[in-house]
Amino acid sequence: MTGSEESPSFRLAYVPGVTPGKWVRTWNERLPNVPLHLVAVSAAEASDALRDGGADAGLVRLPVDRTVFSAIPLYTETSVVVAPKDHVVTAAEEVSAEDLADDIVLHPLDDVLDWERRPGRPAIERPATTADAIELVAAGVGLLVVPQSLARLHHRRDLTYRPVVDAPQSSVALSWPEDATTDLVEDFIGIVRGRTVNSTRGRTPQQAQAQRKRPDAVGARRKPTAGQPSRKNPRSGSAAPKSGKRGKPRRRS
């Protein structure tokens, strides 16, 4: 390697609410010589970060532009309403959008839920961010419906949340530019899909080559070793005798 060449690395973008820790730990175990750099981006910035080369792949919220990006859906989140602990909605284990009809429901500019018809009464002004909306909820201005991970991310002792059964939901996916599916991207795909280190896909080229060179690889034929019974006669190693009826002995006259 010349002094001008850079060592390989992998840049993973992730949006608020996503916790990539378990996949990062697996990456560090399997590819200790390839640093993984986390890039925090907002949900709105994720596509630009991938398109402009700011990250090799990203844990993003769907939908994405499928003409540009590949995506593997990972999970779908429950949507919850964030409210003060003494609010009436906290008396139930779960609520519906109709239960919020009399309340102001905040709609921040970075909302990640795709509403056809938002519940409750709208606020006079939309807060800029989810974090700002959380502050308004704590001040008693209104309620907020978000994916559960964002409610946990902005947790406060004076607030709680309840599932909203008929609210739209947000799905998280691994996404990357379709024309930039590199070997390292394939390695990370293998990790998020739970492939083992011995899987042909989701391994480094060196590991795959070593697997192919193993003499006991799947499909290889083994010759019987000395003293090992053959398939013809498992007991003696010789050909099994032919079956047939034995003749009766002759009587002597």
C-alpha positions in Angstrom: 0.0 0.0 0.0 1.4 3.4 -0.9 1.3 6.4 1.4 -1.4 8.0 -0.7 -3.9 5.0 -0.3 -6.4 5.1 2.5 -7.3 2.2 4.6 -10.9 0.9 4.1 -13.6 2.2 6.4 -17.4 2.1 6.5 -19.7 5.0 7.2 -23.2 4.3 8.5 -25.8 7.0 8.8 -28.6 6.7 11.3 -31.7 8.8 12.0 -33.0 9.8 15.5 -34.6 7.0 17.4 -32.6 4.2 15.7 -30.0 2.4 17.9 -27.4 0.7 15.7 -25.3 -0.5 18.6 -25.9 -4.3 18.3 -25.0 -4.3 14.6 -21.9 -2.1 15.2 -20.7 -4.6 17.8 -21.0 -7.5 15.4 -19.2 -5.5 12.7 -16.3 -4.8 15.1 -16.1 -8.5 15.9 -16.1 -9.6 12.3 -14.1 -6.8 10.6 -11.8 -5.4 13.3 -9.5 -3.9 10.7 -12.3 -1.9 9.0 -13.4 1.0 11.2 -17.2 1.7 11.2 -18.0 5.4 11.6 -21.5 6.5 12.7 -23.0 9.5 11.0 -26.0 11.1 12.8 -28.5 12.7 10.4 -32.1 13.9 10.6 -34.7 11.9 8.8 -35.0 14.6 6.2 -31.2 14.6 5.6 -30.7 10.9 5.3 -31.3 10.6 1.6 -29.0 13.5 0.8 -26.2 12.0 2.9 -26.4 8.7 1.0 -26.8 10.3 -2.4 -23.9 12.7 -1.9 -21.5 10.1 -0.5 -21.6 11.3 3.1 -22.3 7.7 4.1 -22.0 4.2 2.5 -25.4 3.0 3.9 -28.0 4.3 6.4 -30.5 3.2 8.9 -33.4 5.4 7.7 -37.1 5.7 7.8 -39.2 4.6 4.9 -40.2 5.5 2.3 -37.1 6.1 0.2 -36.8 6.8 -3.5 -36.6 3.2 -5.0 -35.3 4.5 -8.3 -32.1 5.6 -6.5 -31.8 3.5 -3.4 -32.1 -0.1 -2.4 -33.7 -0.8 1.0 -34.2 -3.7 3.3 -37.1 -3.2 5.8 -36.0 -4.1 9.3 -38.9 -3.3 11.6 -42.0 -1.2 12.1 -42.5 0.9 15.2 -45.6 1.4 17.4 -46.9 5.0 17.4 -47.5 6.6 20.8 -49.0 9.8 22.1 -46.7 11.7 24.5 -48.6 13.5 27.3 -48.1 14.9 30.8 -48.4 12.2 33.5 -51.5 13.7 34.9 -53.3 13.9 31.5 -56.6 12.0 31.1 -55.2 9.9 28.2 -52.8 8.2 30.6 -55.7 6.5 32.4 -56.0 4.0 29.5 -53.4 1.4 28.4 -54.0 2.5 24.7 -55.9 5.2 22.9 -57.4 6.0 19.5 -57.1 9.1 17.4 -60.7 9.9 18.4 -59.7 10.0 22.0 -57.4 13.0 21.1 -60.1 15.0 19.3 -60.5 17.6 22.0 -56.8 18.2 22.5 -54.2 20.2 20.6 -52.0 17.7 18.8 -48.6 19.2 17.8 -47.2 18.6 14.3 -43.5 19.4 14.2 -41.9 20.2 10.9 -39.7 17.0 11.2 -42.7 14.7 11.8 -42.0 11.2 10.4 -45.6 9.9 10.4 -47.6 10.1 7.2 -51.0 11.3 8.3 -54.0 11.3 6.0 -56.0 13.2 8.7 -54.2 14.3 11.8 -56.0 13.9 15.1 -57.0 16.6 17.5 -57.0 20.3 17.0 -53.9 21.9 15.3 -51.6 24.3 17.1 -51.4 27.9 16.0 -47.8 27.4 15.0 -45.9 24.2 14.1 -42.8 23.5 16.2 -39.6 23.2 14.2 -38.5 19.9 15.7 -39.7 17.0 17.7 -37.5 18.1 20.6 -39.3 21.5 20.5 -42.6 19.8 20.5 -41.7 17.7 23.5 -40.9 21.0 25.4 -44.3 22.3 24.5 -46.0 19.1 25.7 -44.2 19.4 29.1 -45.4 23.0 29.3 -49.0 21.8 28.8 -49.5 23.3 25.4 -50.6 20.1 23.6 -49.9 16.4 22.9 -47.6 14.8 20.4 -47.8 11.5 18.4 -44.5 10.0 17.4 -42.8 6.6 16.9 -42.1 5.0 20.3 -38.3 5.2 19.8 -38.6 9.0 19.6 -40.7 9.1 22.8 -37.9 7.2 24.5 -35.2 9.3 23.0 -36.8 12.5 24.4 -37.8 10.9 27.7 -38.7 13.3 30.6 -39.8 12.4 34.1 -42.9 14.6 33.9 -44.1 12.9 30.6 -45.3 9.5 29.6 -46.8 7.9 26.5 -49.5 5.5 25.4 -49.9 3.5 22.2 -52.3 5.0 19.6 -53.9 2.0 17.9 -55.0 3.6 14.7 -52.1 6.0 14.0 -49.8 5.6 11.0 -46.6 3.8 11.8 -43.0 4.4 10.8 -40.8 1.6 9.4 -37.0 1.6 9.7 -34.8 0.1 6.9 -31.2 -0.3 5.8 -30.8 1.7 2.7 -27.9 2.5 0.3 -27.4 3.8 -3.3 -28.3 1.1 -5.7 -25.3 1.8 -7.9 -22.9 1.7 -4.9 -23.4 -1.8 -3.6 -19.9 -2.4 -2.4 -18.4 -5.5 -0.7 -18.6 -3.6 2.7 -22.2 -2.9 2.1 -22.8 -6.6 1.4 -21.0 -7.4 4.7 -23.3 -5.0 6.6 -26.4 -6.5 4.9 -25.3 -9.9 6.1 -25.0 -8.6 9.7 -28.4 -7.0 9.8 -30.0 -10.1 8.3 -28.5 -12.2 11.0 -26.2 -14.3 8.8 -23.5 -16.2 10.6 -19.8 -15.6 10.0 -19.6 -18.8 8.0 -22.3 -17.7 5.6 -21.0 -17.3 2.0 -22.8 -13.9 1.8 -22.0 -11.4 4.4 -18.4 -12.4 4.8 -15.2 -10.8 3.8 -13.5 -12.1 0.5 -10.7 -13.6 2.6 -13.1 -15.6 4.7 -15.0 -16.8 1.7 -11.8 -17.9 -0.1 -10.6 -19.7 3.0 -13.9 -21.6 3.2 -13.6 -22.7 -0.4 -10.1 -24.1 0.2 -11.2 -26.3 3.1 -11.0 -30.0 2.2 -14.1 -30.8 4.2 -16.2 -28.1 2.5 -19.8 -29.0 1.7 -20.0 -31.2 -1.3 -16.5 -32.6 -1.0 -16.2 -36.4 -1.2 -14.2 -38.2 1.5 -12.3 -41.5 0.8 -12.6 -44.1 3.6 -9.6 -44.2 5.8 -7.7 -47.4 6.8 -9.8 -49.6 9.0 -13.0 -47.7 8.1 -15.9 -50.0 7.0 -16.9 -49.6 3.4 -20.5 -49.1 2.2 -20.6 -52.6 0.7 -20.4 -54.4 4.1 -20.4 -52.2 7.2 -19.2 -55.0 9.4 -16.4 -56.7 7.5 -15.4 -54.3 4.8 -15.8 -57.0 2.2 -18.6 -57.5 -0.3 -21.8 -58.7 1.3 -22.8 -62.3 0.4 -25.5 -62.8 -2.1 -28.8 -63.8 -0.6 -30.5 -67.2 -1.7 -32.0 -70.5 -0.4 -29.6 -73.1 0.8 -30.1 -76.6 -0.6 -31.1 -79.6 1.5 -28.3 -82.2 2.4 -28.4 -85.5 0.5 -29.3 -88.6 2.4 -26.7 -91.4 2.2 -28.1 -94.7 0.9 
